[in-house]
Amino acid sequence: MPKILVHMCCAPCASASAERLMIDGNEVVLYFCNSNIYPREEYDKRLHYARKLANILDVVIEEDQYDHELWLSKISGYENEPERGKRCSICFDFSLARASTIAKRLDIPLFTTTLTISPHKSSYQIFDIGKKYDNFYPVNFKKQNGFLRSLELSDKNELYRQSYCGCEFSLRNQKLKSTH
């Protein structure tokens, strides 16, 4: 069975993405890499549900070290960028670079990301960044009603669904939208 590392942003997005890859005959290893998440309590909550999903799916989960300060240094100067802008591209690259490295370290030939399941993310933007990595496997998890399936699996498995991407800048934008 082909093995693939799946960078996961959260358990809900990973639920349908991993399911699809497993149905296609892949052995999935989840990779929780989310130094962008703010505050730390939110990170811990998402990690808890990522572990829960790994247990439900009976798959291995690898966990990256949380280093929000390093992530902030990478996106420095782009804090006021709009969603889907340069800040998001830098953030995606941060996670994809780490996923590529750990996949190679674990001798897993390919990696992909659950980020493409979100209707709020551009799969093309993510694929363009992924081209930099020779072991990136582009999958548009939005297709085949992927996001809808993630909602169903989240309800079924009682997975926490967050209301913002994860970083303090998307949280700020979420708060601004709710006041208008």
HUCOR-V667616 format. One record per residue. N is the residue number from 1. SS is DSSP state (hx for helix, st for strand, lp for the rest). OMEGA is omega as a letter, one per 40 degrees, with the letter a starting at -180 (* if undefined). D_FIRST is the distance of its C-alpha to the first C-alpha in Angstrom with 1 decimal. Layout:
N	SS	OMEGA	D_FIRST
N	SS	OMEGA	D_FIRST
This chain:
1	lp	i	0.0
2	lp	a	3.8
3	st	i	6.4
4	st	i	9.7
5	st	a	13.0
6	st	i	15.2
7	st	a	18.9
8	st	i	20.6
9	lp	a	24.3
10	lp	a	24.7
11	hx	a	23.2
12	hx	a	24.4
13	hx	a	22.8
14	hx	a	19.5
15	hx	a	19.5
16	hx	i	19.1
17	hx	i	17.0
18	hx	i	14.3
19	hx	a	14.7
20	hx	a	14.3
21	hx	i	11.1
22	hx	i	9.6
23	hx	i	11.3
24	lp	i	9.8
25	lp	i	6.2
26	lp	i	5.6
27	st	a	6.0
28	st	i	9.7
29	st	i	12.3
30	st	i	15.8
31	st	i	18.6
32	st	a	22.1
33	lp	a	24.3
34	lp	i	27.6
35	lp	i	30.7
36	lp	a	32.3
37	lp	a	32.8
38	lp	e	36.4
39	lp	a	37.9
40	hx	i	36.2
41	hx	i	36.6
42	hx	i	34.5
43	hx	a	31.8
44	hx	i	31.8
45	hx	i	31.7
46	hx	i	28.7
47	hx	i	26.9
48	hx	a	27.9
49	hx	i	26.2
50	hx	i	23.1
51	hx	i	22.8
52	hx	i	23.6
53	hx	i	20.8
54	hx	i	18.3
55	hx	i	19.8
56	hx	a	19.8
57	hx	a	16.0
58	lp	i	15.4
59	lp	i	13.6
60	st	i	14.9
61	st	i	17.6
62	st	a	19.2
63	st	i	22.8
64	lp	i	24.8
65	lp	i	28.5
66	lp	i	30.8
67	lp	a	33.3
68	hx	i	35.2
69	hx	i	38.0
70	hx	i	35.7
71	hx	i	34.3
72	hx	i	38.0
73	hx	i	39.0
74	hx	a	36.3
75	hx	a	37.6
76	lp	a	41.2
77	lp	a	43.6
78	lp	a	41.3
79	lp	a	41.9
80	lp	i	43.9
81	lp	i	41.5
82	lp	i	40.7
83	lp	a	37.3
84	lp	a	34.9
85	lp	a	37.2
86	hx	i	37.0
87	hx	a	36.4
88	hx	i	33.3
89	hx	i	32.0
90	hx	i	32.8
91	hx	i	31.1
92	hx	a	27.8
93	hx	i	28.0
94	hx	a	28.6
95	hx	a	25.4
96	hx	i	23.2
97	hx	a	24.6
98	hx	i	23.8
99	hx	i	20.2
100	hx	a	19.9
101	hx	a	21.5
102	hx	i	19.5
103	hx	i	16.1
104	hx	a	17.6
105	hx	a	19.1
106	lp	a	15.9
107	lp	i	14.2
108	lp	a	11.8
109	lp	a	12.0
110	st	i	12.7
111	st	i	14.7
112	st	a	16.3
113	st	i	19.1
114	hx	a	20.3
115	hx	a	23.7
116	hx	i	23.4
117	hx	a	23.6
118	lp	i	27.2
119	lp	a	30.0
120	lp	a	31.9
121	lp	i	29.7
122	lp	i	29.6
123	hx	a	26.1
124	hx	i	27.9
125	hx	i	29.3
126	hx	i	26.0
127	hx	i	24.4
128	hx	i	27.5
129	hx	a	27.1
130	hx	i	23.4
131	lp	a	24.4
132	lp	a	25.8
133	lp	a	22.4
134	lp	a	20.5
135	lp	i	17.1
136	st	i	17.9
137	lp	a	15.9
138	lp	i	18.6
139	lp	i	17.9
140	lp	a	21.1
141	lp	i	20.3
142	lp	a	23.9
143	lp	a	23.1
144	lp	i	22.7
145	lp	a	25.0
146	hx	a	22.6
147	hx	i	25.6
148	hx	i	27.1
149	hx	i	23.9
150	hx	i	23.9
151	hx	i	27.5
152	hx	a	26.7
153	hx	i	24.0
154	hx	i	26.3
155	hx	a	29.1
156	hx	a	27.2
157	hx	i	25.8
158	lp	i	29.1
159	lp	i	27.6
160	lp	i	30.3
161	lp	a	30.7
162	lp	a	32.7
163	lp	i	35.4
164	lp	a	35.0
165	lp	i	32.4
166	lp	a	33.0
167	lp	a	35.5
168	hx	a	39.2
169	hx	i	39.9
170	hx	i	37.9
171	hx	i	39.5
172	hx	i	42.9
173	hx	i	42.2
174	hx	i	41.1
175	hx	i	44.4
176	hx	i	46.4
177	hx	a	45.0
178	hx	i	45.9
179	lp	a	49.5
180	lp	*	50.2
